[in-house]
């Protein structure tokens, strides 16, 4: 991150951190959160793909082949737990990192997300810095 005093701000130096070819699928039913994530991911150079529910997320994963998935857990149509199970059961996505991004902050929620197949977990509210540190554990930035 930049030396900016606001840990949630992004500088121009931050925008070149990720190769543009890396696709991140965001499965999130809240339109404001999708827009926020789209903005910060694009600023970092990621290709953003968005889905509004778990069923659309599974379908878009098949069509778009993301490098990483940010999965809300409380979703309409098909919840994030089941969407994650479906994706991880598919050999094409077994190795695709899925990060649970949720307001469910109890330890039991984290355990349930990991049992469903999520590779990592972050609870809302979180800082942009925390989110990108977690993403970069799975998608190292370009050097």
Z-matrix of the N, CA and C atoms (Angstrom, degrees):
N
C 1 1.445
C 2 1.523 1 109.27
N 3 1.303 2 113.53 1 164.06
C 4 1.454 3 118.43 2 178.40
C 5 1.518 4 110.15 3 -74.68
N 6 1.303 5 114.70 4 171.33
C 7 1.457 6 120.23 5 178.94
C 8 1.528 7 111.39 6 -79.89
N 9 1.317 8 116.95 7 4.47
C 10 1.462 9 122.21 8 178.65
C 11 1.518 10 109.23 9 -53.92
N 12 1.313 11 116.73 10 142.29
C 13 1.459 12 120.47 11 -177.23
C 14 1.523 13 112.53 12 -71.60
N 15 1.318 14 118.64 13 -19.77
C 16 1.462 15 121.41 14 178.49
C 17 1.525 16 108.56 15 -88.79
N 18 1.357 17 118.37 16 112.73
C 19 1.457 18 120.25 17 -177.08
C 20 1.514 19 112.41 18 -67.74
N 21 1.333 20 119.08 19 -12.18
C 22 1.450 21 121.35 20 179.83
C 23 1.522 22 113.32 21 -98.89
N 24 1.319 23 117.91 22 -1.45
C 25 1.452 24 119.44 23 179.23
C 26 1.524 25 109.56 24 -90.05
N 27 1.313 26 114.28 25 155.92
C 28 1.459 27 120.43 26 179.69
C 29 1.517 28 108.40 27 -121.16
N 30 1.313 29 116.25 28 135.23
C 31 1.455 30 120.28 29 177.97
C 32 1.522 31 109.58 30 -99.38
N 33 1.311 32 116.89 31 173.26
C 34 1.458 33 121.00 32 176.44
C 35 1.517 34 110.55 33 -61.40
N 36 1.312 35 118.29 34 -34.38
C 37 1.463 36 120.62 35 178.04
C 38 1.525 37 110.33 36 -62.76
N 39 1.323 38 117.25 37 -35.36
C 40 1.455 39 120.94 38 178.80
C 41 1.521 40 111.28 39 -66.71
N 42 1.331 41 118.08 40 -30.57
C 43 1.454 42 120.91 41 -173.29
C 44 1.519 43 112.61 42 -67.87
N 45 1.308 44 119.16 43 -16.83
C 46 1.449 45 121.36 44 -178.90
C 47 1.530 46 112.21 45 -99.07
N 48 1.315 47 117.76 46 12.53
C 49 1.457 48 120.68 47 -172.62
C 50 1.516 49 114.59 48 -72.29
N 51 1.322 50 118.85 49 -29.40
C 52 1.459 51 120.67 50 -174.47
C 53 1.518 52 111.10 51 -118.57
N 54 1.329 53 116.94 52 143.34
C 55 1.463 54 119.15 53 175.06
C 56 1.525 55 109.79 54 -65.82
N 57 1.326 56 117.20 55 140.51
C 58 1.457 57 121.57 56 -176.49
C 59 1.521 58 112.36 57 -63.60
N 60 1.302 59 118.17 58 -20.47
C 61 1.456 60 120.36 59 -176.08
C 62 1.537 61 112.49 60 -76.04
N 63 1.303 62 118.87 61 -13.06
C 64 1.458 63 120.11 62 -178.05
C 65 1.526 64 110.17 63 -79.68
N 66 1.335 65 115.12 64 121.72
C 67 1.466 66 122.17 65 -177.44
C 68 1.518 67 110.19 66 -98.33
N 69 1.330 68 115.50 67 133.18
C 70 1.452 69 120.84 68 174.44
C 71 1.518 70 108.24 69 -121.48
N 72 1.332 71 115.36 70 121.97
C 73 1.452 72 122.31 71 175.34
C 74 1.522 73 108.26 72 -91.46
N 75 1.321 74 116.45 73 125.02
C 76 1.458 75 122.76 74 177.27
C 77 1.528 76 107.32 75 -107.28
N 78 1.330 77 116.28 76 117.62
C 79 1.463 78 121.56 77 177.93
C 80 1.524 79 106.30 78 -107.78
N 81 1.330 80 115.55 79 103.01
C 82 1.470 81 122.25 80 -170.43
C 83 1.520 82 108.63 81 -151.53
N 84 1.329 83 117.89 82 127.72
C 85 1.465 84 120.60 83 -178.50
C 86 1.523 85 113.35 84 -83.87
N 87 1.308 86 119.15 85 -16.47
C 88 1.451 87 121.97 86 -179.04
C 89 1.533 88 109.85 87 -86.05
N 90 1.325 89 115.91 88 116.48
C 91 1.469 90 120.94 89 -175.62
C 92 1.524 91 112.31 90 -60.93
N 93 1.329 92 117.90 91 -39.88
C 94 1.460 93 120.31 92 179.31
C 95 1.523 94 111.38 93 -63.71
N 96 1.313 95 116.51 94 -40.55
C 97 1.468 96 120.30 95 179.26
C 98 1.535 97 110.77 96 -68.04
N 99 1.337 98 116.99 97 -39.98
C 100 1.472 99 119.71 98 176.91
C 101 1.521 100 110.24 99 -61.03
N 102 1.334 101 116.66 100 -44.45
C 103 1.465 102 120.41 101 -179.88
C 104 1.528 103 111.15 102 -63.18
N 105 1.325 104 116.55 103 -43.01
C 106 1.460 105 121.37 104 177.89
C 107 1.532 106 110.66 105 -60.48
N 108 1.334 107 116.49 106 -48.93
C 109 1.469 108 119.87 107 -179.10
C 110 1.524 109 111.16 108 -65.45
N 111 1.317 110 116.99 109 -38.74
C 112 1.458 111 120.06 110 177.14
C 113 1.530 112 110.39 111 -58.58
N 114 1.319 113 115.74 112 -46.76
C 115 1.463 114 120.95 113 -178.28
C 116 1.530 115 111.85 114 -61.21
N 117 1.338 116 117.07 115 -49.02
C 118 1.461 117 118.25 116 -176.01
C 119 1.527 118 112.05 117 -73.49
N 120 1.327 119 117.88 118 -33.10
C 121 1.467 120 119.56 119 178.21
C 122 1.524 121 110.79 120 -68.96
N 123 1.318 122 117.14 121 -44.31
C 124 1.468 123 120.14 122 178.42
C 125 1.516 124 110.82 123 -62.87
N 126 1.327 125 117.17 124 -39.77
C 127 1.462 126 121.13 125 179.16
C 128 1.524 127 110.65 126 -60.30
N 129 1.323 128 116.50 127 -31.86
C 130 1.469 129 121.82 128 178.44
C 131 1.516 130 113.15 129 -84.05
N 132 1.336 131 117.38 130 -4.60
C 133 1.453 132 120.53 131 176.61
C 134 1.514 133 115.42 132 96.36
N 135 1.319 134 117.58 133 6.68
C 136 1.457 135 120.68 134 176.79
C 137 1.523 136 110.39 135 -83.35
N 138 1.319 137 115.69 136 151.67
C 139 1.453 138 121.22 137 172.07
C 140 1.523 139 107.02 138 -86.55
N 141 1.320 140 117.65 139 121.51
C 142 1.461 141 123.69 140 -176.44
C 143 1.521 142 110.65 141 -94.80
N 144 1.336 143 115.64 142 134.94
C 145 1.458 144 122.65 143 170.37
C 146 1.524 145 105.57 144 -129.69
N 147 1.343 146 118.50 145 132.82
C 148 1.453 147 120.76 146 -176.17
C 149 1.515 148 113.47 147 -121.85
N 150 1.331 149 115.78 148 142.18
C 151 1.461 150 122.87 149 176.13
C 152 1.520 151 108.82 150 -130.97
N 153 1.341 152 117.06 151 147.38
C 154 1.458 153 121.41 152 -175.56
C 155 1.526 154 114.04 153 -96.54
N 156 1.324 155 117.79 154 -11.26
C 157 1.460 156 120.94 155 178.21
C 158 1.524 157 109.34 156 -154.11
N 159 1.328 158 115.38 157 171.22
C 160 1.457 159 119.99 158 -175.77
C 161 1.514 160 114.01 159 -63.22
N 162 1.330 161 117.37 160 -38.60
C 163 1.463 162 120.28 161 179.87
C 164 1.528 163 111.07 162 -64.51
N 165 1.333 164 116.01 163 -43.89
C 166 1.466 165 119.45 164 177.48
C 167 1.532 166 110.01 165 -65.96
N 168 1.328 167 116.67 166 -35.72
C 169 1.456 168 120.11 167 177.99
C 170 1.520 169 112.37 168 -61.49
N 171 1.319 170 117.01 169 -43.94
C 172 1.470 171 120.87 170 178.38
C 173 1.525 172 109.74 171 -63.36
N 174 1.341 173 116.86 172 -44.53
C 175 1.461 174 120.88 173 -179.98
C 176 1.532 175 111.65 174 -63.81
N 177 1.331 176 117.12 175 -44.17
C 178 1.472 177 120.14 176 179.57
C 179 1.522 178 112.00 177 -68.06
N 180 1.319 179 117.08 178 -33.22
C 181 1.468 180 118.99 179 176.25
C 182 1.523 181 109.86 180 -59.73
N 183 1.327 182 116.95 181 -43.73
C 184 1.466 183 120.94 182 179.11
C 185 1.521 184 111.74 183 -64.29
N 186 1.326 185 116.57 184 -39.04
C 187 1.467 186 120.76 185 -177.64
C 188 1.522 187 112.94 186 -78.06
N 189 1.329 188 117.27 187 -38.39
C 190 1.465 189 121.84 188 -170.93
C 191 1.527 190 114.84 189 -100.10
N 192 1.327 191 118.20 190 -19.03
C 193 1.474 192 122.85 191 -179.81
C 194 1.525 193 112.45 192 51.98
N 195 1.342 194 117.33 193 62.92
C 196 1.471 195 119.27 194 -177.51
C 197 1.530 196 112.05 195 -68.38
N 198 1.324 197 114.72 196 155.89
C 199 1.465 198 121.15 197 176.04
C 200 1.522 199 111.08 198 -83.02
N 201 1.343 200 116.51 199 -20.70
C 202 1.458 201 122.52 200 -178.91
C 203 1.525 202 107.45 201 -157.87
N 204 1.344 203 116.28 202 149.53
C 205 1.458 204 121.41 203 179.25
C 206 1.522 205 109.07 204 -125.04
N 207 1.342 206 116.12 205 130.42
C 208 1.462 207 122.68 206 170.79
C 209 1.520 208 105.89 207 -100.58
N 210 1.332 209 117.08 208 114.17
C 211 1.461 210 122.34 209 -170.27
C 212 1.524 211 111.81 210 -116.11
N 213 1.340 212 116.43 211 114.62
C 214 1.457 213 119.43 212 168.36
C 215 1.525 214 106.15 213 -68.79
N 216 1.313 215 117.38 214 153.87
C 217 1.471 216 119.95 215 -177.83
C 218 1.523 217 112.58 216 -99.58
N 219 1.324 218 117.51 217 -33.76
C 220 1.458 219 121.68 218 -179.76
C 221 1.526 220 108.66 219 -94.40
N 222 1.320 221 115.69 220 88.48
C 223 1.459 222 122.01 221 -175.42
C 224 1.525 223 110.72 222 -122.28
N 225 1.338 224 116.79 223 151.87
C 226 1.465 225 119.25 224 173.51
C 227 1.536 226 110.70 225 -76.24
N 228 1.295 227 115.76 226 168.42
C 229 1.463 228 126.31 227 176.92
C 230 1.529 229 111.23 228 68.16
N 231 1.294 230 117.43 229 -63.05
C 232 1.464 231 123.68 230 179.17
C 233 1.523 232 106.03 231 -141.02
N 234 1.332 233 117.47 232 119.07
C 235 1.466 234 118.41 233 -175.57
C 236 1.528 235 111.37 234 -70.79
N 237 1.314 236 115.37 235 165.59
C 238 1.459 237 121.18 236 -176.33
C 239 1.516 238 113.85 237 -64.38
N 240 1.314 239 117.49 238 -30.24
C 241 1.466 240 120.56 239 177.51
C 242 1.525 241 109.86 240 -63.43
N 243 1.334 242 116.34 241 -49.76
C 244 1.467 243 120.41 242 -177.77
C 245 1.524 244 110.87 243 -69.82
N 246 1.326 245 117.26 244 -39.25
C 247 1.467 246 119.93 245 177.25
C 248 1.535 247 110.04 246 -60.21
N 249 1.323 248 116.47 247 -41.61
C 250 1.466 249 120.52 248 178.19
C 251 1.522 250 110.67 249 -63.83
N 252 1.334 251 116.89 250 -45.53
C 253 1.478 252 120.06 251 178.00
C 254 1.529 253 111.23 252 -57.23
N 255 1.336 254 116.07 253 -44.15
C 256 1.464 255 120.35 254 -179.67
C 257 1.524 256 111.15 255 -62.84
N 258 1.311 257 116.34 256 -44.75
C 259 1.464 258 119.73 257 -179.53
C 260 1.529 259 111.42 258 -65.41
N 261 1.316 260 117.37 259 -45.58
C 262 1.464 261 120.49 260 -177.38
C 263 1.526 262 112.15 261 -68.68
N 264 1.345 263 117.08 262 -23.69
C 265 1.470 264 120.60 263 177.25
C 266 1.528 265 111.54 264 -75.90
N 267 1.321 266 116.35 265 -18.04
C 268 1.462 267 121.79 266 179.56
C 269 1.530 268 108.32 267 -87.29
N 270 1.335 269 117.91 268 121.55
C 271 1.475 270 119.87 269 -178.72
C 272 1.533 271 113.75 270 -54.83
N 273 1.335 272 117.50 271 -27.32
C 274 1.467 273 120.35 272 179.26
C 275 1.527 274 112.31 273 -67.28
N 276 1.345 275 117.82 274 -21.84
C 277 1.456 276 121.44 275 -176.13
C 278 1.520 277 113.69 276 -121.41
N 279 1.314 278 117.24 277 3.63
C 280 1.467 279 120.04 278 -177.68
C 281 1.528 280 111.74 279 -56.96
N 282 1.329 281 117.11 280 -33.98
C 283 1.468 282 120.53 281 -178.14
C 284 1.531 283 113.10 282 -97.74
N 285 1.328 284 117.79 283 -2.01
C 286 1.466 285 120.72 284 179.55
C 287 1.521 286 108.90 285 -74.20
N 288 1.325 287 118.05 286 122.11
C 289 1.468 288 119.42 287 179.57
C 290 1.521 289 111.92 288 -65.76
N 291 1.327 290 115.28 289 134.18
C 292 1.456 291 121.77 290 175.56
C 293 1.528 292 107.10 291 -122.41
N 294 1.322 293 115.02 292 122.10
C 295 1.462 294 121.37 293 178.33
C 296 1.520 295 108.11 294 -106.70
N 297 1.325 296 116.50 295 121.08
C 298 1.460 297 121.10 296 174.90
C 299 1.522 298 107.89 297 -73.75
N 300 1.328 299 115.97 298 125.69
C 301 1.469 300 122.45 299 178.16
C 302 1.518 301 105.14 300 -122.52
N 303 1.329 302 116.60 301 106.62
C 304 1.456 303 118.83 302 -168.14
C 305 1.519 304 113.57 303 -149.38
N 306 1.309 305 115.09 304 159.68
C 307 1.463 306 120.83 305 174.35
C 308 1.524 307 110.87 306 -84.10
N 309 1.321 308 116.77 307 -10.18
C 310 1.469 309 121.29 308 177.15
C 311 1.524 310 107.87 309 -72.27
N 312 1.324 311 116.91 310 109.08
C 313 1.467 312 120.42 311 -170.16
C 314 1.525 313 114.91 312 -111.51
N 315 1.321 314 117.95 313 4.00
C 316 1.465 315 119.47 314 -179.51
C 317 1.528 316 110.57 315 -80.17
N 318 1.312 317 116.23 316 154.87
C 319 1.467 318 121.07 317 179.72
C 320 1.525 319 111.19 318 -58.59
N 321 1.323 320 117.03 319 -36.90
C 322 1.466 321 120.38 320 179.92
C 323 1.535 322 110.40 321 -65.06
N 324 1.337 323 118.12 322 -32.94
C 325 1.461 324 121.47 323 177.28
C 326 1.523 325 110.73 324 -67.21
N 327 1.325 326 115.82 325 -42.14
C 328 1.460 327 119.72 326 177.86
C 329 1.522 328 110.28 327 -63.16
N 330 1.313 329 116.80 328 -44.38
C 331 1.463 330 121.11 329 178.98
C 332 1.526 331 110.69 330 -60.19
N 333 1.312 332 116.14 331 -43.77
C 334 1.476 333 120.66 332 -179.84
C 335 1.533 334 110.86 333 -63.60
N 336 1.335 335 116.97 334 -40.33
C 337 1.469 336 120.53 335 178.65
C 338 1.523 337 111.02 336 -64.22
N 339 1.314 338 117.04 337 -43.11
C 340 1.462 339 120.45 338 179.66
C 341 1.529 340 110.82 339 -67.18
N 342 1.324 341 116.89 340 -38.07
C 343 1.466 342 120.33 341 176.88
C 344 1.524 343 112.00 342 -64.40
N 345 1.328 344 117.14 343 -32.25
C 346 1.465 345 121.34 344 178.36
C 347 1.524 346 111.70 345 -71.34
N 348 1.336 347 116.66 346 -17.59
C 349 1.462 348 120.29 347 178.43
C 350 1.507 349 115.09 348 121.41
N 351 1.328 350 117.48 349 -1.48
C 352 1.469 351 118.69 350 176.52
C 353 1.523 352 108.92 351 -63.24
N 354 1.320 353 115.49 352 143.25
C 355 1.459 354 121.03 353 -178.60
C 356 1.520 355 112.03 354 -88.83
N 357 1.328 356 115.97 355 -19.70
C 358 1.462 357 121.12 356 179.65
C 359 1.520 358 107.77 357 -158.38
N 360 1.329 359 114.60 358 172.75
C 361 1.461 360 121.13 359 -171.61
C 362 1.521 361 108.77 360 -148.79
N 363 1.328 362 115.98 361 134.95
C 364 1.456 363 120.70 362 173.37
C 365 1.527 364 106.98 363 -139.90
N 366 1.327 365 115.65 364 133.61
C 367 1.466 366 118.59 365 -178.16
C 368 1.525 367 110.41 366 -103.53
N 369 1.320 368 114.43 367 145.67
C 370 1.458 369 122.28 368 176.58
C 371 1.522 370 108.41 369 -79.49
N 372 1.295 371 117.72 370 144.33
C 373 1.468 372 127.25 371 -4.01
C 374 1.528 373 111.07 372 -79.90
N 375 1.291 374 115.99 373 150.23
C 376 1.460 375 122.21 374 178.00
C 377 1.524 376 107.77 375 -136.63
N 378 1.305 377 116.08 376 162.30
C 379 1.468 378 119.07 377 176.87
C 380 1.526 379 108.86 378 -89.02
N 381 1.311 380 115.77 379 156.44
C 382 1.460 381 120.68 380 175.93
C 383 1.526 382 109.65 381 -58.77
N 384 1.305 383 115.77 382 -39.38
C 385 1.468 384 120.30 383 178.75
C 386 1.530 385 110.84 384 -58.93
N 387 1.337 386 116.96 385 -46.04
C 388 1.470 387 120.22 386 179.04
C 389 1.524 388 111.06 387 -60.82
N 390 1.328 389 116.73 388 -42.71
C 391 1.453 390 120.54 389 -179.30
C 392 1.523 391 110.61 390 -62.34
N 393 1.332 392 117.72 391 -48.04
C 394 1.463 393 119.36 392 -178.22
C 395 1.519 394 112.79 393 -69.56
N 396 1.310 395 117.95 394 -32.09
C 397 1.469 396 119.40 395 174.30
C 398 1.519 397 110.50 396 -61.61
N 399 1.316 398 116.39 397 -39.67
C 400 1.460 399 120.54 398 179.04
C 401 1.527 400 111.00 399 -70.09
N 402 1.322 401 117.28 400 -46.16
C 403 1.468 402 120.65 401 177.80
C 404 1.530 403 110.05 402 -56.81
N 405 1.337 404 116.75 403 -44.18
C 406 1.463 405 120.63 404 -176.06
C 407 1.527 406 113.66 405 -70.56
N 408 1.326 407 117.27 406 -13.33
C 409 1.472 408 119.24 407 171.20
C 410 1.528 409 109.90 408 -65.97
N 411 1.329 410 117.16 409 -28.86
C 412 1.451 411 122.56 410 -177.01
C 413 1.530 412 112.54 411 -104.91
N 414 1.320 413 117.03 412 -31.75
C 415 1.459 414 123.15 413 179.61
C 416 1.521 415 108.43 414 -124.40
N 417 1.308 416 117.49 415 84.80
C 418 1.464 417 119.04 416 -178.61
C 419 1.531 418 111.27 417 -58.07
N 420 1.342 419 116.95 418 140.30
C 421 1.470 420 119.64 419 179.70
C 422 1.519 421 110.89 420 -67.64
N 423 1.324 422 114.38 421 158.17
C 424 1.457 423 119.96 422 176.35
C 425 1.515 424 109.54 423 -63.97
N 426 1.321 425 115.73 424 146.27
C 427 1.470 426 119.30 425 179.10
C 428 1.502 427 111.41 426 -100.15
